[in-house]
């Protein structure tokens, strides 16, 4: 060990190589541990515009829920950006969410009907929901939305 320390002090190339190796190992360890997170891009309507605002979230993977379930839960929670509006009213909960044969079946609570105004219809909410899911999950080709078990609309018919 003493010979190595003496070599580090005397040879700058060895010192540089050692530091580079340490940085690489630390970076690799952080990379491995960051793989337990999923990165999602979420779109929310803006309060003062007809445009959507983009929010990027890193969400910890879960052993119980699928990635689509985690994503939909985050989407229903709403934005963290103040200028953005939630897609569905606060208090809306996911009752069930699963994917089968490239179709996402999403059943949400009745709170989803609350607070819809003239400029915010269920179809407009479905368009934003579809955009979010299609951008983050390329394998989903269709979305069927249910509220309290009653089919509301099918995304490919919008």
Buried (B, 14 or more C-beta within 10 A) or exposed (E): EEEEEEEBEEEEEEEEEBEEEEEEEEEEEEEEEEEEEBEBEBBBBBEEEEEBBEBEBEBEEEEEEEBBBBBBBBBBBBBEEEEBBBBBBEEBEBBEBEBEEEBBBBBBBBBBBEBBEEEBEBEBBBBBBBBBBBEBBEEBEBBBBBBEEEEBBBBEEE
